[in-house]
């Protein structure tokens, strides 16, 4: 645990040591990198941004960074690997059924799956990028879902274990997920995203 605390402290010092523009770019950059390289700790980077920049700017940087990173990951798989995948699954009925199910996943369900804190975002990016899901559907789902993820990790931040046993934190998370689902449902209906 001390290693994590030392890492966060050194990251905070590094970000704070530069001028404001460099600090903002570094704060944004670490979250973008995490969305592309999932072995990096998103919770740590969001908590660092919130600690360094405050609740509003830290939240905004983390949200924008995770959206940019997710879109880059989605596009890499959409442009780089989807044709290769579809050449191999054209003969597989199971593969076709799986990719069709993912492509036809309802918008509210996509938002809800993505908004859950422990859903591996990189996997969602890869699967959506490889599917025939429209970019519009994916992008709007990310815009909505990532609000709850960034809020959750910013809130939980350095007290992760305590927050999981704190009923108030769990209730807040449940309310955020419910609001996220309701917003996605109305956005889906209004803009006919499915």
N, C-alpha and C positions, 0 to 999 in steps of 0.2 A: 504494500500500500504506500510505503514511503517513496518507492521508485516512481509511482504515478504522481504523487504530490510534487516530487522534485521536477518531474518532466513538465507538469503544468506550470509550476513557478518559473522554470527556465523559458518556456514558451511565452508566458505572459511578459516576462522581462524583455525577451527578444522583440515581441510585437510593440511593446511600449517604448523601446529604445530608439526606434526610427522616427522620422517625421510622420505626421498624420496620414499623408497619402500612402506612404510605404506601409505603415501599420495597417491601414484599411485593406490594401492590396494583399498583404500577407494573411490577414484574417480571412479574407475572401478566398484566397488561394488554397489555404489548408483544407477548407471545407470542399472546394471543387475537387481537389486531389483525393479526398476520402470517397467521394462519390464514384470516382473512376477506379481507385485501388481500395477495395473493401477491407483489406487487412488493417487499415488505419482506423483509429477510434473516433467515430463521429461524435459521440457524447462528449469526449474530452475536448474536441475542437470547438463545439458549440458552447460548452461551458467556459472555455477560454475566451471566446469572443464576447460572451455576456459579461464575464469578469472584467475584461479590458475596456470594452466600449459601452458598457451599461446595457440595461434591458432592451431598450428600443433599437439602438444602432447595432448592438450585438446580435439581436434577433434578426434584424433586417439583413445584415451581412451573411449570417448563417443560412437564412432562407434563400436569398439570391444565389449564394454559392452552391447550395445543395441542388437547386433547380438547374443551374448551369452544368454542374457535374453530371446530373442524371440525364440531361438532354444530350450531352457529349457522349455518354456511355450508350444511350439509346441509338443515337445516330451511327456510332461506330459499328454496332451490331446490325443495324438496319442496312447500312451501305456496304459493310465489309463481309458479313457472314450469312445474311438471309438467303441470298441466291444459292450459296453453297449448301445450306441446310435444305432448301426446298428441292434441290436436285436429288438429295438422298432420301427425302421422305415422300417423294412423289409415288413411290412404289409401296410405301408402308401405310396401311389403312389406319393403324393406331397412331402413327405420327401425324397423319392428316387430321384425325379426329382431335388430338390434343391441341394442335396449332389452331384449329378452327374454334375450339372451346375458348382458348385464350383470346383469339381475335374478337370473339363475340361476347366476352365478359362484359357484364353490364357496367355502366359508368359508376353508379354508386358503389358497387362491389369492388371495382378497381380502386376507387378512392379509399374505401374502408380498409382493404388489404394493405394498401400503401401507407395508410395513416397509423397502422399498428406499430408501436415502437420497436418490436422485435422482429418484424418482417425484414428479411435481408433485401435492402433497396437495390443492391447490385443485381440480384436475381430477378427482381421485377423489371429493371431496365433491360436486362438481357432478353428475358422472355418476351417482353413487349416489343423490343427491337426486332426480334426474330419473327414475331407474328405479323399478321397483316392488319393489325390494329392501326387506325389512323393516327397520325402525329397529333392532330388537334385533340382527339380524345385523350391520348396519353399526356400531352402537355397540360391541359386544363386539370386533369386528375392530379398531376404532380403539384400544380400551383395550389390546389386546395389541400391535398393530403399533407404536404410538407409543412404547413402551418402547425399542425398538431405535433409532428415529429420534432420540429425545432423548439416549439414551446416545451414539450415534454423533456427533451434533453437539456434545455436551458434551465428548466425548473429543477430537474433532478440533479443536474450538474455534478458537483463534487460529493453530494450526499446520496448517491445512488442507492445503496443498501437501505439506508434509513427511509428513503422515499417509498421504497417498495413495501415497507411495513407500516407506513403512515397512511391511515385510512383517508385523510383529507386529500393527500396527493393522488390516491387511487380514485377517489370520487371526482376530483378535478379532471383527471385523465379520461374517466368514463364520460363525463359531460362534454369534454372536447371532442371525443370520438363520436358521440351522438350528434353534436352540432355539425361536425365535419360530414357525417353521413347525410344529415338533413339538407345541408347546403348543396352537397353533390347531387342529391336527388332533384332539387329544384333547378339547379344549373342544367342538369341532364334534360329535364322537361322543357325548360325555357329555350335552350339552344339546340335541342334535338341532337344530342351528341351520340347516342347509341347508333 
